[in-house]
Amino acid sequence: MEAELVEKVLAYIRRGDYYLEERRFDMAYNAYMDALYTIGAYLVYLDTGLLMSAREMVGILKSRHPEVYGVVSRYAGIASFDEESVGSLGEEIKRLRDSLLSRKGER
């Protein structure tokens, strides 16, 4: 399950990068948010052994993974998609990805 979640994160990021390059900011935003929620699901799965919906895992992310929760709270529900905001989201997702992969390598 862990490997599948990591692969999903990487696929969502690739998709977000593609859409950002194509200047389809709404699609890039959705792909990056999917990556973000999948990172959250992965971390919650490691903590609890359970897969949870985004709504269910927010409390766990807030208490155990505040760095991920912070990104979720900053970007969830934004209504205006522009290159700067979506690009910034992508950079934060990639920083979390790198942290996730280094953590996975330690296991």
N, C-alpha and C positions, 0 to 999 in steps of 0.2 A: 504494500500500500504506500509506503514511504516513497519508493522510487517512482511510482505512478504520479504522486502528488508533485514531486520535484519536476518531473517531465512536463506536467501540465503548466507549472509556473513558467518554465523556460519557453514553452510553446506560446503561452499568452504574451510573454514579453516580446518574442519575435514578431508576433502578430501586431502588437502595439507599435513596435518600431516601424514595421512596414506601413501601417496606416498613418503614422506621424510623418514619415517620409513622403507619403502621397498627399499630405495635408488634409486628411480626413480625420479631423480632430475628435469628433464625437465617437468614431469607431476606435480610435487609438485610446481614448479615455476608457471606453468600455473594456477593451482588452487589458489595459493596465490595471483597472479595478478588479477584473477577474483574477489577474496574477496576484494582486494584493490580498484578496479574500482567500485565494488558494494557499498563499504563504501563511495566513492566519490559521486556516484549516490544518495545515501541516503541523504547525507549532502546537495547536490545541490537541491534535491527534497524538503527538509525542508525549504531551503532558497527561492526557486522560485515556488514551486508547480508543477514543470515540470520534467519529466524524459528526460535526454539528453544522447547522445552518449558520449563515452570517449573523443573524439576529441572536442566536443562542450563544455564539462564541464571543460576542463583544465584551461581555463582563470578564471572561477569562483573559482576553487580550489586554483589557484595561489593567488588570491586576498583575498578570504574569509577563506580559510582553508590551510594555507601554510604548516602545519605539514603533511597533506595528500599529497599535491603537492610535497613536498620534497621527500617523499618516492617514489612517482610515478617517479619523475625525476631521482632518484638514480637507480632504478631497471628496468624501462621500456627499453626494447631493449637489455638487456645483452645477450651475445651470449654463454657464458660459464657457464654451470650449474654444480656447485659442492656443496658439503655438507655445506661448510662454508657460501657461498653466499646465497644459498636457505634457510638455517637455519636462517641466519640473517634476511632475508626478512620475514620469518615466525614470528620471534620474534617482528619485527616492526608492522606487521599486528595485532598480538595479543595485542600489546600495544594500537594501534588505536581502536581495538575492545573493549577493556576495557574502553577506553575513551568514545566511542560511547554509550556503554551500561550504563555508569554512567550518561551521558548526557540525554539519553532516560529516565532514572529513575527520573530525575529532572523535566521532562515535565509533 
